[in-house]
Amino acid sequence: MSGPTPNGRQSAAWEADLGDLNLPQELVTGEAVVLDLHPAAFLSRALAYLLDFVVLVVLQVAVVMTLTWLLASVDNALGGAIFLGTELMLLFGLPITVETLSRGRSLGKWAAGLRVVRVDGGPIRFRQAMVRGLMLLIDIYGSSGSVALVSSLLNARGQRLGDLVAGTYVVRERGGPALAPPPQMPPHLAYWASTADIARLPDRLSLAARQFLGRAPMLHPTSRDQIGRRLAQAVSASVAPPPPGHVHPEDFLAAVLTERRNRELSRMQRQEQQRLARLERRGSADVLAATSTRLIGED
């Protein structure tokens, strides 16, 4: 293959070959960094919820028995308010707190090897946990689980209504297939890749190129050559200038994906260094400065 030439009219031709690659439902960044996050099966989610439900029932029985003994001499109205508040804390406050502190793992999910994550693959925060917890009133408690069941079965990621609103879903942390190793930089293209202008690749194209490189040895030679050329032509639309001379499509794809991954890693490292530098400046600023994080009287 000679240097790839951007061609907008043919850049989507690789889509026809995706069936040969048998791409899984994975999350992938534009730098071809695939996140090994596979949606949890319905039965495993149901098992996790059942375990959580059993724990909740045991806690409720223990709390009711304890409050009945402690509030025996308390006014009925006050006792009822305390019982109601405690019940709300168990039904909503406890799941929200547990998922926030554990970053998406209740006891049942831990036992089943599951975790709740954001749709972009990141860990959930208090906001997502709160939305999921409050939506239990509709998903589970108010409909005997029928809303959650229907929503999960109709959604490709098995998201219940609370997940759709919160922007989360449940993934498997154990038992997933092993990913192919990331592509490596071909030595003869290292200098060109470091100086080329390589734009962010579409997510679907990144995943297709990475999966192709991992599975190329298993493909029929004719299909391997055809898919490799189409993917290289599609990727070339995001690269300038093209590599010099004759370049094999697989070497071109490996060089582009590796360089984009390296650049993204460098960008994230710079951002982290800048964040730490800002925190250090705020910590050393005068206590009365607008950017100071210290309180008066602190050393």
Secondary structure, DSSP 4 states (H G I P E B T S, - for coil): --S----GGGTTGGGGGHHHHT--S-EE-TTS-EE--EEPPHHHHHHHHHHHHHHHHHHHHHHHHHHHHHTTTS-HHHHHHHHHHHHHIIIIIHHHHHHHHTTS--HHHHHHTEEEEETTSPBP-HHHHHHHHHTHIIIIITTTTHHHHHHHHHSTT---HHHHHHTEEEEESSSPPPPPPPP---GGGHHHHHHSEEPPPPHHHHHHHHHHHHHGGGS-HHHHHHHHHHHHHHHHTTEESPPSS---HHHHHHHHHHHHHHHHHHHHHHHHHHHHHHHHHHHHS-TTSTT--PPTT--
